[in-house]
Amino acid sequence: MGTRKSSEGSIGRIKGNVERAAKKAEFSPLMEALTRLGYGARGLIYITMGLLAVSVTLGIGGAITDQQGAIAAIGRQPAGLVLLWVILIGLVSYSLWGVIRAVLDPLHKGHDLKGLIARGGFLFSAAGYILLILPTYGFIKGAGSTSQNGAQTQQSMASIMSTPLGHWAIVIIGLAVIATGLYQVYTGFKSSFDKQFSTYAMTAKEVKWATQLGRLGTATRGFVFALVGLLLCQAGFQSNSSQGIGIDSALTALLHQPYGIWLLGIVGVGLIAFGVFSMLSAVWFRMKR
């Protein structure tokens, strides 16, 4: 009996030490610096996506692309190699921050339904940025290709659909993506600042403009994600593994709607707003217990 209590006590102490070490690392200056770099990298990617989309609507070139295509476009600019390394480190950092927000819950979202949805969104976001890490490294090494990503996505879709009830699995994933997108739209219109942003260091005018940028950008990104989810559902219902399901496919589908050129322009501006907000977040972000 005494041995059992001693063992349980040792396990409890080990668990406590691990939790304290995790909290210490979570709120360390290094983690703060890496997270701010992650917000900056995210901002650069979305600004590029938005600028390319707006350029299409204005008829001055551009392209409809997703995050990976935006990263490739950044890599083709002067000092592109340096920017790609910054983005790579930022992607790793932001992915880690997403896992921390989901698992350790430093933002105190809680364990109720609303909190679990928010934390699930953080984990979904982390997974999305993790998937960009290897392609970005491929661009650095000169071996990356946006077409490879599309082919891999279609292969994954075909593999899932070849399983029993695989098309229903795609539909379920699509519904989850739609829910994530709609939650982001709701978050955008809610227009409240995260406690991790140091609004106390901002003027009232800065807070107002930043809030508007955050609202427009977050709602726009949520709308685009919801479109991606709809494409997934459509692919599942039709058992069509060759259908495009990325952000670029969603924007292309939007362009083909009535007044599509205007819709694409509005979404492009929204993506730029989200990118600018992310860049500003890199400046305002502070690790707070």
NUBAGU-841495 format. One record per residue (C-alpha): x, y, z; residue number from 1; residue in one letter. Coordinates in nm, 3 decimals. Layout:
<rs>
R     east    north       up  seq  type
R        X        Y        Z  NUM     a
...
</rs>
This chain:
<rs>
R     east    north       up  seq  type
R    0.000    0.000    0.000    1     m
R    0.281    0.238    0.096    2     g
R    0.470    0.151   -0.221    3     t
R    0.162    0.230   -0.431    4     r
R    0.116    0.570   -0.264    5     k
R    0.485    0.646   -0.309    6     s
R    0.462    0.556   -0.679    7     s
R    0.153    0.773   -0.728    8     e
R    0.330    1.058   -0.549    9     g
R    0.632    1.026   -0.775   10     s
R    0.412    1.026   -1.085   11     i
R    0.232    1.334   -0.955   12     g
R    0.561    1.516   -0.895   13     r
R    0.688    1.424   -1.241   14     i
R    0.362    1.544   -1.397   15     k
R    0.383    1.869   -1.203   16     g
R    0.745    1.925   -1.308   17     n
R    0.654    1.862   -1.673   18     v
R    0.362    2.107   -1.655   19     e
R    0.579    2.374   -1.492   20     r
R    0.851    2.325   -1.753   21     a
R    0.592    2.349   -2.031   22     a
R    0.450    2.670   -1.887   23     k
R    0.798    2.815   -1.847   24     k
R    0.883    2.739   -2.211   25     a
R    0.541    2.864   -2.324   26     e
R    0.595    3.210   -2.174   27     f
R    0.966    3.239   -2.247   28     s
R    1.111    3.539   -2.437   29     p
R    1.228    3.299   -2.710   30     l
R    0.875    3.162   -2.758   31     m
R    0.741    3.517   -2.775   32     e
R    0.996    3.616   -3.039   33     a
R    0.925    3.304   -3.247   34     l
R    0.549    3.355   -3.224   35     t
R    0.581    3.716   -3.336   36     r
R    0.790    3.595   -3.630   37     l
R    0.514    3.346   -3.706   38     g
R    0.250    3.620   -3.718   39     y
R    0.477    3.820   -3.949   40     g
R    0.527    3.526   -4.185   41     a
R    0.153    3.461   -4.194   42     r
R    0.095    3.826   -4.274   43     g
R    0.342    3.826   -4.562   44     l
R    0.178    3.518   -4.714   45     i
R   -0.175    3.660   -4.698   46     y
R   -0.073    4.003   -4.826   47     i
R    0.088    3.832   -5.126   48     t
R   -0.221    3.618   -5.189   49     m
R   -0.445    3.924   -5.171   50     g
R   -0.225    4.139   -5.394   51     l
R   -0.212    3.867   -5.659   52     l
R   -0.592    3.831   -5.652   53     a
R   -0.650    4.208   -5.673   54     v
R   -0.404    4.228   -5.964   55     s
R   -0.620    3.975   -6.151   56     v
R   -0.931    4.187   -6.098   57     t
R   -0.749    4.499   -6.220   58     l
R   -0.618    4.318   -6.527   59     g
R   -0.253    4.388   -6.447   60     i
R   -0.131    4.032   -6.416   61     g
R   -0.138    3.854   -6.084   62     g
R   -0.269    3.505   -6.023   63     a
R   -0.527    3.318   -5.823   64     i
R   -0.328    3.109   -5.582   65     t
R   -0.316    2.958   -5.234   66     d
R   -0.064    2.993   -4.950   67     q
R    0.191    2.768   -5.119   68     q
R    0.164    2.963   -5.444   69     g
R    0.210    3.286   -5.250   70     a
R    0.524    3.147   -5.086   71     i
R    0.658    3.050   -5.429   72     a
R    0.586    3.404   -5.556   73     a
R    0.771    3.553   -5.258   74     i
R    1.068    3.330   -5.332   75     g
R    1.092    3.477   -5.684   76     r
R    1.137    3.831   -5.552   77     q
R    1.471    4.004   -5.483   78     p
R    1.610    3.865   -5.158   79     a
R    1.360    3.583   -5.205   80     g
R    1.586    3.321   -5.051   81     l
R    1.621    3.524   -4.732   82     v
R    1.244    3.576   -4.719   83     l
R    1.185    3.204   -4.767   84     l
R    1.406    3.123   -4.469   85     w
R    1.219    3.378   -4.260   86     v
R    0.887    3.228   -4.370   87     i
R    1.009    2.875   -4.296   88     l
R    1.108    2.965   -3.939   89     i
R    0.784    3.160   -3.904   90     g
R    0.575    2.863   -4.019   91     l
R    0.740    2.633   -3.767   92     v
R    0.691    2.894   -3.494   93     s
R    0.327    2.965   -3.577   94     y
R    0.248    2.593   -3.598   95     s
R    0.400    2.545   -3.254   96     l
R    0.198    2.840   -3.120   97     w
R   -0.118    2.679   -3.261   98     g
R   -0.046    2.353   -3.079   99     v
R    0.029    2.542   -2.756  100     i
R   -0.297    2.737   -2.781  101     r
R   -0.491    2.415   -2.841  102     a
R   -0.326    2.194   -2.580  103     v
R   -0.202    2.421   -2.299  104     l
R   -0.480    2.678   -2.344  105     d
R   -0.284    2.994   -2.251  106     p
R   -0.574    3.205   -2.379  107     l
R   -0.807    3.038   -2.126  108     h
R   -1.070    2.931   -2.377  109     k
R   -1.182    2.659   -2.138  110     g
R   -1.343    2.319   -2.184  111     h
R   -1.700    2.416   -2.271  112     d
R   -1.832    2.373   -2.626  113     l
R   -1.733    2.722   -2.736  114     k
R   -1.385    2.684   -2.589  115     g
R   -1.331    2.342   -2.744  116     l
R   -1.438    2.473   -3.085  117     i
R   -1.189    2.759   -3.054  118     a
R   -0.909    2.526   -2.943  119     r
R   -0.995    2.284   -3.222  120     g
R   -0.962    2.575   -3.464  121     g
R   -0.614    2.648   -3.326  122     f
R   -0.515    2.286   -3.387  123     l
R   -0.665    2.293   -3.738  124     f
R   -0.468    2.610   -3.809  125     s
R   -0.147    2.452   -3.680  126     a
R   -0.198    2.150   -3.906  127     a
R   -0.249    2.376   -4.207  128     g
R    0.075    2.563   -4.149  129     y
R    0.266    2.243   -4.075  130     i
R    0.169    2.123   -4.425  131     l
R    0.342    2.431   -4.570  132     l
R    0.676    2.367   -4.401  133     i
R    0.811    2.098   -4.635  134     l
R    0.704    2.277   -4.958  135     p
R    0.870    2.596   -4.832  136     t
R    1.191    2.406   -4.763  137     y
R    1.160    2.260   -5.113  138     g
R    1.144    2.611   -5.261  139     f
R    1.459    2.701   -5.067  140     i
R    1.638    2.399   -5.211  141     k
R    1.502    2.472   -5.557  142     g
R    1.301    2.151   -5.571  143     a
R    0.958    2.280   -5.474  144     g
R    0.661    2.293   -5.709  145     s
R    0.304    2.415   -5.660  146     t
R    0.183    2.152   -5.908  147     s
R    0.331    1.878   -5.689  148     q
R    0.108    1.991   -5.403  149     n
R   -0.203    1.970   -5.622  150     g
R   -0.109    1.623   -5.743  151     a
R   -0.048    1.503   -5.388  152     q
R   -0.384    1.642   -5.277  153     t
R   -0.564    1.459   -5.557  154     q
R   -0.379    1.137   -5.473  155     q
R   -0.483    1.170   -5.109  156     s
R   -0.844    1.235   -5.214  157     m
R   -0.840    0.930   -5.441  158     a
R   -0.695    0.712   -5.164  159     s
R   -0.965    0.817   -4.918  160     i
R   -1.245    0.774   -5.171  161     m
R   -1.124    0.426   -5.262  162     s
R   -1.203    0.308   -4.910  163     t
R   -1.552    0.198   -4.801  164     p
R   -1.761    0.510   -4.730  165     l
R   -1.456    0.719   -4.822  166     g
R   -1.666    0.979   -5.000  167     h
R   -1.863    1.033   -4.680  168     w
R   -1.537    1.090   -4.495  169     a
R   -1.459    1.370   -4.743  170     i
R   -1.804    1.519   -4.682  171     v
R   -1.746    1.511   -4.305  172     i
R   -1.409    1.680   -4.347  173     i
R   -1.576    1.940   -4.568  174     g
R   -1.842    2.008   -4.305  175     l
R   -1.568    2.050   -4.043  176     a
R   -1.388    2.301   -4.267  177     v
R   -1.715    2.489   -4.324  178     i
R   -1.772    2.503   -3.947  179     a
R   -1.419    2.634   -3.896  180     t
R   -1.471    2.900   -4.161  181     g
R   -1.806    3.012   -4.017  182     l
R   -1.653    3.032   -3.670  183     y
R   -1.382    3.260   -3.809  184     q
R   -1.650    3.479   -3.968  185     v
R   -1.820    3.498   -3.628  186     y
R   -1.487    3.576   -3.462  187     t
R   -1.425    3.852   -3.715  188     g
R   -1.754    4.026   -3.647  189     f
R   -1.711    3.980   -3.274  190     k
R   -1.418    4.224   -3.306  191     s
R   -1.257    4.170   -2.967  192     s
R   -0.881    4.179   -2.917  193     f
R   -0.700    3.877   -2.784  194     d
R   -0.552    3.926   -2.438  195     k
R   -0.212    3.849   -2.589  196     q
R   -0.214    4.178   -2.782  197     f
R   -0.086    4.482   -2.595  198     s
R   -0.367    4.723   -2.680  199     t
R   -0.266    4.929   -2.377  200     y
R    0.033    5.049   -2.583  201     a
R   -0.192    5.170   -2.867  202     m
R   -0.386    5.492   -2.914  203     t
R   -0.765    5.481   -2.945  204     a
R   -0.736    5.551   -3.318  205     k
R   -0.485    5.267   -3.365  206     e
R   -0.713    5.027   -3.179  207     v
R   -1.008    5.134   -3.397  208     k
R   -0.824    5.084   -3.727  209     w
R   -0.663    4.760   -3.613  210     a
R   -1.001    4.628   -3.504  211     t
R   -1.155    4.707   -3.843  212     q
R   -0.865    4.540   -4.024  213     l
R   -0.894    4.237   -3.800  214     g
R   -1.270    4.214   -3.849  215     r
R   -1.254    4.239   -4.228  216     l
R   -0.953    4.010   -4.262  217     g
R   -1.068    3.738   -4.025  218     t
R   -1.420    3.731   -4.170  219     a
R   -1.280    3.715   -4.525  220     t
R   -1.048    3.427   -4.441  221     r
R   -1.338    3.245   -4.276  222     g
R   -1.552    3.298   -4.586  223     f
R   -1.278    3.153   -4.807  224     v
R   -1.236    2.853   -4.577  225     f
R   -1.612    2.793   -4.590  226     a
R   -1.590    2.790   -4.972  227     l
R   -1.311    2.531   -4.950  228     v
R   -1.535    2.322   -4.727  229     g
R   -1.817    2.345   -4.982  230     l
R   -1.582    2.221   -5.254  231     l
R   -1.484    1.928   -5.031  232     l
R   -1.849    1.841   -4.974  233     c
R   -1.917    1.862   -5.347  234     q
R   -1.620    1.637   -5.423  235     a
R   -1.742    1.385   -5.165  236     g
R   -2.103    1.378   -5.287  237     f
R   -1.988    1.338   -5.647  238     q
R   -1.701    1.098   -5.560  239     s
R   -1.481    1.323   -5.769  240     n
R   -1.120    1.297   -5.650  241     s
R   -0.994    1.520   -5.934  242     s
R   -1.184    1.829   -5.820  243     q
R   -0.970    2.113   -5.689  244     g
R   -1.030    2.179   -5.320  245     i
R   -0.773    2.442   -5.221  246     g
R   -0.801    2.815   -5.165  247     i
R   -0.702    2.875   -5.526  248     d
R   -0.991    2.654   -5.643  249     s
R   -1.231    2.837   -5.411  250     a
R   -1.123    3.177   -5.546  251     l
R   -1.147    3.050   -5.903  252     t
R   -1.501    2.924   -5.837  253     a
R   -1.585    3.265   -5.691  254     l
R   -1.452    3.438   -6.003  255     l
R   -1.688    3.234   -6.221  256     h
R   -1.997    3.354   -6.034  257     q
R   -2.208    3.652   -6.145  258     p
R   -2.010    3.968   -6.066  259     y
R   -1.722    3.733   -5.989  260     g
R   -1.453    3.987   -6.076  261     i
R   -1.592    4.220   -5.809  262     w
R   -1.629    3.939   -5.555  263     l
R   -1.270    3.832   -5.613  264     l
R   -1.153    4.190   -5.569  265     g
R   -1.339    4.226   -5.240  266     i
R   -1.197    3.898   -5.112  267     v
R   -0.849    4.001   -5.228  268     g
R   -0.875    4.325   -5.028  269     v
R   -0.995    4.124   -4.729  270     g
R   -0.696    3.890   -4.754  271     l
R   -0.464    4.191   -4.768  272     i
R   -0.638    4.329   -4.458  273     a
R   -0.584    4.000   -4.278  274     f
R   -0.218    4.003   -4.379  275     g
R   -0.168    4.359   -4.256  276     v
R   -0.344    4.273   -3.930  277     f
R   -0.114    3.973   -3.889  278     s
R    0.192    4.191   -3.946  279     m
R    0.067    4.438   -3.686  280     l
R   -0.005    4.148   -3.452  281     s
R    0.363    4.057   -3.473  282     a
R    0.438    4.399   -3.328  283     v
R    0.167    4.399   -3.060  284     w
R    0.193    4.038   -2.948  285     f
R    0.310    3.977   -2.592  286     r
R    0.322    3.655   -2.395  287     m
R    0.095    3.707   -2.092  288     k
R    0.004    3.457   -1.827  289     r
</rs>
